[in-house]
Amino acid sequence: MPFHESAADIEVSDGHILKARLKNMDGEEVDAEFDLNSCIGNNDGSFEWGGEGFAGSAEDISFSLEGDDSVPVLRASLKNAEGELVDADINLGERIHNNDGCFEFM
C-alpha cells in the first residue's frame, strides 16, 4: 500500500530523507526513514524513478501533502543538461510503500 495511507508525521529532511511514523502489521506506529536519493534521479530536469542522487542537482526542495487525498508530493528545481533550473514534482506515493512499518521502493 502507498506509504502515506498508513503514516503520520510525514516529512522530508535534508532535502532527501523521507521520515514518518508508519503502521506495522500489529497496528503500531514505528519510526521509519528512507533516503530518496537511492531511488530517484534527475533526468535532464525531471524526476526519474529508478535513478539516484537527484538532490545533488536540485534546489528549493520542498515536500507537502496535497489535495483531499493528501498526496505526498516532492517538488524541486532540477538542473537540466544545460545547467538551467526546471521546476519538477513527483508523487512519492506512486512507488514508495509501507511494508510492515518500513519504507519500500516498488
C-alpha positions in Angstrom: 0.0 0.0 0.0 1.2 3.5 -0.7 3.1 4.6 2.5 1.1 7.8 3.1 -2.2 5.8 3.6 -0.8 4.4 6.9 1.6 7.1 8.0 1.7 10.0 10.4 4.1 12.9 10.8 5.5 12.7 7.3 8.4 15.0 6.4 11.4 15.2 4.2 14.6 16.4 5.9 17.9 17.4 4.4 16.1 17.5 1.0 16.1 13.7 0.5 15.4 11.8 3.7 11.8 10.7 3.9 10.6 10.3 7.6 7.3 9.2 9.1 5.7 7.1 11.7 4.4 4.0 9.8 1.9 1.4 11.0 3.2 -2.1 11.1 1.2 -5.3 10.9 0.2 -5.1 14.5 -1.2 -1.6 14.0 1.6 0.1 16.0 3.3 3.2 14.7 7.0 2.9 14.3 9.6 5.5 13.2 10.9 4.9 9.7 13.2 6.8 7.3 14.3 6.3 3.7 16.9 8.0 1.5 15.0 9.2 -1.6 18.4 9.6 -3.3 18.5 5.8 -3.5 15.6 5.5 -5.9 15.0 9.0 -7.5 17.3 10.6 -10.1 17.3 13.7 -12.2 16.8 13.0 -15.9 17.5 16.3 -17.7 15.5 18.4 -15.2 12.8 15.8 -14.4 12.5 13.4 -11.5 13.1 9.8 -12.6 12.1 6.7 -10.6 14.9 4.1 -10.6 17.6 6.7 -10.8 19.6 8.0 -7.9 21.1 11.2 -6.4 18.6 13.8 -7.5 19.4 16.0 -4.5 22.9 16.7 -5.8 21.4 18.7 -8.8 18.4 20.2 -7.0 17.5 23.5 -5.4 14.5 24.7 -3.4 13.4 21.1 -2.4 10.1 21.0 -0.7 7.5 18.4 0.4 3.8 18.7 1.1 0.7 16.6 1.3 -1.7 17.9 -1.4 -5.4 17.7 -2.2 -8.2 15.9 -0.5 -6.3 12.6 -0.6 -3.2 14.1 1.0 -0.9 13.0 -1.9 2.7 13.2 -0.9 4.4 15.5 -3.4 8.1 16.3 -3.6 9.0 19.4 -5.5 12.3 20.9 -6.6 14.1 22.9 -9.2 16.3 20.4 -11.0 19.2 21.2 -13.3 18.9 20.1 -16.9 21.7 19.2 -19.3 22.3 22.9 -20.0 22.5 23.7 -16.3 19.2 25.6 -16.3 16.8 25.0 -13.4 13.5 23.3 -14.3 10.5 23.1 -11.8 9.7 19.4 -11.2 7.5 17.4 -9.0 6.9 13.7 -8.2 4.2 11.8 -6.3 6.1 9.7 -3.7 3.0 7.5 -3.2 3.4 6.1 -6.7 6.4 3.9 -5.8 7.1 4.3 -2.0 5.2 1.8 0.0 4.8 0.7 3.7 6.0 -2.8 4.2 5.2 -3.7 7.9 6.4 -0.4 9.2 9.3 0.1 6.8 9.6 2.2 3.7 10.0 0.1 0.5 10.6 1.2 -3.1 8.4 -0.7 -5.5 
